[in-house]
Amino acid sequence: MQSIDSYDFNRKRAIVRFDFNVPLNEKFEVTDDTRIRAAIPTIEKIFSGGGSIIAMTHLGRPKGVTEKYSLKHIIPTLEKLIGKKVIFAPDCVGEEAAELSKNLKPGDFLLLENLRFYAEEEGKPRLDDSATQEEKDAAKKELKVKQKDFVSKLASLADCYVNDAFGTAHRAHASTAIIAANFPNDKMFGYIMNSELKAIDKVLDAPERPFTAILGGSKVSTKITIIKRLLDRVDNLILGGGMSFTFIKALGGKIGLSICEDVELAKEIIREAEAKNVKIYLPVDVVTTTQFDEVFKGNGSVETKISDIRNIPDDAQGLDAGPESIKSWKEALLKSKTILWNGPVGVFEVDTFAAGTLNIAKIVVEATSKGAYSLVGGGDSVAAINKFNLADKVSYVSTGGGALLEYMEGLCLPGIKAIKE
Ligand code: AMP
């Protein structure tokens, strides 16, 4: 496996899979350039080594060529951040892209149009719901052949391949995994990918103890594999958010109309945690409302009550961790040397129910300032820590949502395997 640190980029054209899937406003301006800024170290390394860059990425979820999702919209931001002119290929494959790549000089930056304008990128046929199974199978077969051609056309543009898109590493797409085989001796991870893997491996493989994980979010069912894997690693497991109610019910509590899933599964986890000497922290109190329909419409002007989590009124739903819960979690967190946080502990999108998640963020920041290593990851906890402007005060914020969760579950991600193999 090559390393970006030692690879000789001199006069080489590097095709780099970035994740420039950035949000745009109605004027097609980039409203959050974090993902582009994060790519700068990889870009600078290739340029300083004498190479040129062919940048490929997706933007949004287009079902074919769609003006709204054209990557030309990101060019002004990209030019400002890399400090040079961007050459644009209005089709990611084809004669023009080939010609532009042939003429690249060291230090040039060529941006390819949105890969997902082609169904070949994801390898999923774009059929409507009325298609028969036969039609679906035939389309899949045909697309597989076309995908091979698409991959070779992309690969023919460059001399080496760099994957720096952790957020899509769990997808076996043309640009994220399949293309790597065309560069058996010239493929490597970029710096984002390297630091993501280092941060997650540090937490999962060699955590300084005590190690506390905070898991939140709405559902326990989507996080069951991670919970089980963490039970082999952590000392404390804080379970907050919607998933905590299933555990409270499993322990005999009255949870009113709060979210509840498989109680037997929760009992099994509690037993397993006991056997493995992992201390589970559940909320002890919770902010409830009977007007939860309003809350899920985004309206925070509702009446709330703090309730004992084991005794929630029949007509109410628990939507945020209460002050006593935060107090007990704080004690465990401030004693921890490693902290992993995935998932909000309340409906943080609505200010009335954001206090629990805000307090967790502040406590993680405090623990970090006292020397703990803290990794925050997974779509919503990242959104939460950004909302509270605390992202730069924790040790590492992972950019990958689904990719992070799958990696933590112990799955071998296609984008990683394709480089390592
Ligand atoms: P997930 O995608 O499973 O990580 O869940 C994230 C979502 O969980 C966020 O949108 C939160 O609003 C939601 N959430 C957190 N706490 C609760 C709760 N007590 N009840 C319902 N939803 C919640």
Residues whose N, C-alpha, C, O or C-beta is under 5 A from the ligand:
A	BS01	AMP	G216 G217 S218 K219 G241 G242 G318 L319 D320 G343 P344 V345 G346 V347 F348 D380
